[in-house]
Amino acid sequence: MKGKEKKRSKLSETFFVIKSFGSIFLRHHPECENFKGHAIKLRKHEFCIGCFIGYPTLFITIIILGVFKLNESIPSNYLIIFGILFMSTFFLSFTGVTKIKIIKIIQKIFIGIGLALIFWGIFSLNFSVFINFIILLLVFSTILTVLNIYHAYGLYKTCKKCEFQFKWGQCSGFEAIRNNLKKYNLPNLIVDIEFRSKSKKEK
């Protein structure tokens, strides 16, 4: 009986840890002014624009093209070319215009549509399904890796300029998480991560 109670307690603790970090799972950015343009608010929650606009657009466009068989009526090379053109809106990020939220949202929609066009363009190539799948896997892995590296670098660059500079235990962007951990009587994992990071540097 005691064993079951301990197990239930561990599960409960895990649930509250996940709940405490819930905001970062949805936003993917700290909750501070420096990242205000990276999230959209729906009711009480904030969502990462890139993930919650781009990915749904990708899947919806793939379904629409497939259901209406538009992927069969448009040549594969056209699909890929137009996909690349839509994807090229990614380079707007280097100009700074995507700091305007509406432009950022439109950019993510275009990137999602571009990926969907490339998806069907590759699957429409005159190779076997297996070969097309391998090409698709390689192309999408490369694109998503580049996008994620760019986003990670942007996060690093922004935090590096901040007065807190990765001191998560003091950073205002993690205040809500720290308050939640305190509310549920959990260890301050944010400070633990920061302490371990410091320890590694000292070694």
Order of alpha helices (4+ residues) and beta strands (2+ residues): alpha-alpha-beta-beta-alpha-alpha-alpha-alpha-alpha-alpha-alpha
